[in-house]
């Protein structure tokens, strides 16, 4: 933690696109845990129910107390334990119920998004990304 790892996240999320809400707010939609993506790094791209519930509850609580946050719009659980994980990192892998979260945020751009381009000395895209973020979120 605390330094660039050469890539973002674990590859379980996939961007669906963006929508404009009734009041004109731009929102990006994303699925998390729906399966293998181009960035899954050999993983299965799945999410377990326990972490998906935690994300759902935490995002709703943060929104309720006025903290700007992503929001979980829906959570769909698998009907049977079918995602194998080592819950306690003790070598005991076991099947758990899986889940897919549909989530939204004003932007999924994070500090690491800039680091991808910077790590490649791609300053033109660092600037394009910064200009996009400034234009849409800090006019």
N, C-alpha and C positions, 0 to 999 in steps of 0.2 A: 504494500500500500504506500501511497505517497509519491510514487514516481511512475513515469510512462512505461507501460508494459508492452508496447508495440501493437496493441489492438484495443478495441473497445469491447466491454462486456463479455458475455458467454455465448452470444449468437442465438439466444432463444427468442428474440423479438423480431418481428417483421412489420415494417411500415406498410399500412394499407393506403395511406394518402391523407389529404386534408379536406376539411369541410368548413363552411362558414355557418356559424350558428345564426339564430334568428336576429340577434343583435349585432351581427357582423363580426363577431370574434372568430379568429382563425384557430382551428383546432386540428391537431394531428392525431390520427387514429393508428393504433398498433395492437397486434396480437402478441401475447407472450406465452410460450409453452406449446405452440401449435405443431411443433415438429422440426425436422431438420431444415436449416436454412443454409445459404451459401457461407455463413460465418460461424457455423456450429462447432468448428474445430474437431470434428470426429465424434462429437457428442450427439445425443438423440434429439436435442432441441425441445425436449419436454419439460414441463414444470410439475411439481407435486402439489397436491391440494393444500398441504399445511403452509407452504411458503406463499401460495397464491392467496389464501385466506388472509394471511398476515399483511400482504400488500394491499388487499382490498380494505381491510379494517383500518390500517394505518393511514391510507390516503383519505378515507372518509373522515377520520378523526381530525387529521390536519386541516382539511377543508372546513370542518365544523368549527374549529377554533380560529379560523381566519388566516391560516398559513397557506400561501400560494403553493399548489402542489399538482402533481398529476392526479387523475381520477380513474378509478376502475369502474367501467360502465357495466360490465357483466363478468360473471365467473361461471364457467361450465365445468363440472366435474365428470371424470370418467366413471362409468358404472361399476368398475371393478379395479382392484389394485393391479396396475400394469406398468408402472414406472419404477424401475429398480434403482434405489439410492442407498447410500451408506449414511443414514440419518445422523449418527453420532460420530462419524469418522473413526470408527473403531474396527473396521474390517468386516463388519456384519451387514452385507448388502441384503436388502429385502424389498419386495414389491410394495408400492404404496399407491393410493389413488392419485391419478393425474388430474390436471386441470388446465384450462386455457382461460386467460384473462384478456378481455377487450378493454384497453385503456386509452385515455386521451390526455393530451397536454397541449399547452400553447405551442410548445416546441420540444422536440426530443434532442435538440442540440445541447451538448454538454461541453465542459472544458476539454475533455478528451477528443471531441470532434475536431477542434482546432489542432490538437496535438497530432492527429493522423497526418494532416497536410504539413505541419511544421516538421515532423520527423523525416519527411521526404524533401524538405526545403522547397515546398510548393507554396511559395509566398503569395502567388496570384490567387490561389484558392483560399488561403487564409483570409486574404482581403475580401474576396467575394463573399465568403461565409460571414465575415464580420459586417460587411455592408448590408447583407440580407437581414441579419439579426437586428441591426440598428434601424433599418428601414421599417421592419415589421413590428418591433417591440419597443423601440425607443425613438419614436419620430420627433 
